[in-house]
Amino acid sequence: MYKRYPSVQSMNAFLQAARSGSFSSAARKLDLTHSAISQQIRTLEEFVGQPLFVREGGGSNLTDAGQLFASVLSDGLAQIDRALSSVQNRNVAQRLTLDVDSELAQSWLNPRLAQLLDLLPEHEVVMLSMPRSDRSAFERVDLALRYGYGDWDDCEMTQICGDRVMAVASPELIQRHGLQVPLSPAQILALPLLGYTRRSWLPWLDAAGMPAVEPPARVVFDNAANLIAAAEAGVGAGLVRGLLAADALRSGRLVVLNEVQIAAHYNLYAVWPPGQAAQVAPVVEAVRQLALSTFENAALTLALSQR
């Protein structure tokens, strides 16, 4: 229910009169007439339902209620002044709540967060990582960056980029097994293999001309970022998406084992509530620019490594 308050002007008039002990002094300080000060304080007394001053002779003294009111009002008006100063003549950033797939955040977006913020100077970004199974999360955020098949119901979406899946391993693992890249598919399968709960080796084996038999994995991950970290540590060879592995490939922490690559069907999407396309468009475009730049740099690094 709407609650009425006395005007700030009347409360300020009361406070000045309380401090000076004189309506005339308050009028001079506020550049008002004596009658204007009297009227504002009379209005305030009507609002609180009791007198705040006792008018005696040529002066005015605070009542007990007036003393109590004056003691707390000063802080209240100071808070109002701070609140006004916090927004006055300032451009307040547009808040953006962004839900980021944990794999994407760990392997790709976190190192580029400063770049993303530079592309969104008018936004204050709140970063979340909702559970992948929580589809209702799309209703509670402005934009979600999720890996999937683009089958989210009751949402609007766009694919940020396509991707390629390739076999990678650390240089240390390759050296430990006395091998040199490029490796044959059979040599790759002889290495300790890393599995991923959302990806089978079968499509890659088919593209490599190998029998369609799922190879045993040394360890299986439900998070692609953890798989990449294990590959960097020399635990085994794994299949990775190019976007998530781009930094590790560019730095040499991982190497592509051969030329066999397959198109990824589980890709990065931007997802948002219906009717919010215009609001999230700058963010979607910024993320798309970063992804494009990542692929361009990765392609250049790969070309240089093959010279």
N, C-alpha and C positions, 0 to 999 in steps of 0.2 A: 504494500500500500504506500502511496506517495505521502511523504512527510514534509510539512512546511517548516521552514526555518526563517528566523528574522534576517534582515538584510545585513550583509557584511558592513555596509556603511554605518548602519545604526550601532552595530557592535563596536566598530572602530571609534565612533563618536563617544560611546560609553567609556571605552578603555582610555581614551585621551583625557576625558573629564575625570576619571578615577585617578589617573596618574598626577594630574595637575591640581586636583581639588577645586577646579573652577570651570564652569561652562564657558566663560568668556575666554579663558586661556585655550581651551580645546577648540573654540571657534576660530581663534587667531591661527592656531597651528594647522588646522584643516582648511583654512581660507573659507570659512562659512560664517553665517550670521549666528548671533546668540540664539535667536528664535529657532533656527534650523537645528542646532544642537539639541535644544530643549525638546523639539518635536520628535527627533529621532530617538532620544532616550525615553520619552513618554511612550512611543510606539513599542520600544523594547520592553518597558515595564508592563505594558498591557499584554505582551506576548508571554512573559514569564509569570504574570499573575500576581506580582507584588512589587512594592517600591524598591528601587536600587539606591536611591539617594534620599537623604533627608535635607530639605531646603530650610536652612535657618539663617535669618538675617541676610547678609549679602553673600553667603557661601553655601556650599553643598557638601555634605558628608555622606560617606557610604554607609548603607545599612549592613547588617550581618550578611544578608543575602547578596548585596552588592559586593562586599569584600570577597565572599566565596566565588562569585561569578568572575570577578576580576582576576583572582589568583589562577584560575584555569583557562580563562579566555585568551590570555597572552600566548600561551603555547599553541592553542588552537589556531589563532590567526597566523602565527609563525609557520605552522604546517601548511595552511592554505597558501601562504606566500611562497613556500618552497615548492609546492605542487605546481603553482602557476609558472614559477621560474624554470621548472624542469622541462616544460613544453613550449614556453613562450619563445617565438622566433626561432624555433628549431624544427628541422625535418626529422620526424620520428620514423624510424625504420619500419618497414612492413615485415611483420613476423611471418616466417614460413616454417611450418612443421614438416620435416622431411623424414620419411621412414626408409632406411637403407638396408638392403639385404646384407647380412653380416659378412658373407663371403666377399661381396663387392667392397664393403667398407675396409676390411682387413687388407685385402690384396691390391686394391686399386684406388678407391676414393680418398682414404685418409691421407696418403702422400700428396694428393692433388686438392686437398680441401682449401688451402690458401688460394690456389688458382680459381676454384669455384667461387669463393667469396669475392675475389676481385672482379669476377664477371657479374656479380649480383650486389653492387654497392648500395642499393636501396633496401636490402633485405637483412633482417636479423634471423638467422637460421637456427632452428632447434632440431637436433639430430636424434632420431630414435632408431632402434632395431627391433621391430616387432617379430614375434615367432612366425615362421613361414606358413604355418597352418592357420594362422589367425587372419581370415579373410575380412572380418569385420573391421580390421585395423584401417582399411582404406577409407572408412567413413570418419575416422578420427584424426586424419592427417590431411595436409594440403596436397602432398605428392608422395608416392612410394616408388622407389627404384628396386624392382624385384626381378629375379630370374624365374623364368617359367615358359609356358607355351602360348601365352596370350589368350588364356581362356577364362579370365576373371569376369564373373557376371556382375551386372548392375554397376559397372565402372566404365570410365573412358580410359583409353590407353593408346600408346604408340610404342613401337619397337625402337629402342635407342640405336641398336646396331646389330648386324649379324656377326657371326664369329666362326672361327675354325678350331677344330680339336686336333692336337698333335701330341706325339710322344716326346717326353723330355726326361732329362736326368741331370744330376750334377756332374761337372767335370771330374770330381774326385771319384765318384762311383765308376765312371767309365775307365778312368786310369787304374783303379783298383782291380778291375777285371781284365786289364791288359788290352783294351779295345780303343778304337779310334772312330770318330764319326766320319761319314754316315755309317750307321749300323744296319744290317739286314733285319727284316722282321724277326727271323729266327734268333738272331743275336739278342734282340730286345726282349723276346720272350724268355730267354735264358737268364735274364737279370731278375733280381727281386722286384716284384711288381707291386704297385700301389693301386688299390681299388677305391671306387667312389660309389656310394649307394645309388646315385642317380645317373650312372653312366656304365654301360657295358663295354667291354673291349671288342665285342663281336662286329659292330660296324667298321671299326678301324681295321680289324683282321680281314674283313671282306675286301676293303679297299686295298689292303696290302697283298691280296691274293693268297691268304693263309686259310687253313681249315677253320670253320666257324665253331670253335670249341672255346668256351670261356676259360681263360687260364687262371690258375690259382693265384691269389693275392697274398703277399706277405702281411699286409695290414689294410683294412678297409676304413675309409673316412666318410662321415656324413657332412663334412664341410670342406669345400674345395680349397679354401685358404689354408687349412691345416694340411691338406694333401701337398700343396705347393711347398709349404714350409718343410715337410718331411722329405720331399724330393731335394730341396736345397741342402738339407742336412746329410744327404747321401744314403737315405734309408732304402730307396728304390726308384724305379722308373715309373712314371705315371702319365696318364692322358690328361691334358689341361686345355682350357680355353685360352686363346691368345690374349684376350684383354686382361685376364687376371694374372697371367704369367709374364706380361710384357716387361715389367720392371726387372724381374729376375733374369729374363733373357737378355735384356739390354745391358745389365751389369755383369753378365757372365756367370751368375750364380747357377743358372740352368742353361742347357744347350738343347736345341732340337735334334733328335736322334736320327731322323731321316726325312725324306720329302713327303712321306705319306700323311695326308691331312684329310679330314672329313668336315663337312659343314655341321655346325652345331644346331641342334633343334631346340635346345633349352637356352633361350637367349634373354638378354637384358631388356626390360620394358619399363617405361614410366607409366604409372597408373594413378588416376585421380578421381575424386567424386564427380558425378555428372554435373555439367554446367560450369565447371571451374577451368575450362581449357585456356581462356584468356589470362587468368591469374597465374597459372603455372607455366605458360608458354616460355617466358624468359629463362626459367630454371631448366626446362626440358632442352632448350636450345643450348644452354651453357654446358649441360652434361654431354649432349651430343658432340659439341665442339671438342671437349676433353677426350672423348672416346676416339674421335677421328684423329686427333693429334697423337694419341697413344699408338694407334695402328700405323700411322705414318712413320713415327719414330722407330717402332718395332721393325717395320719393313726395311728401313734404312740400316738398322743394326744387323738384321739378318743378312742383308746384301753384303755388308762390309765383312761379316764373319765368314762368308763363303768365298772371298777373294783368294 
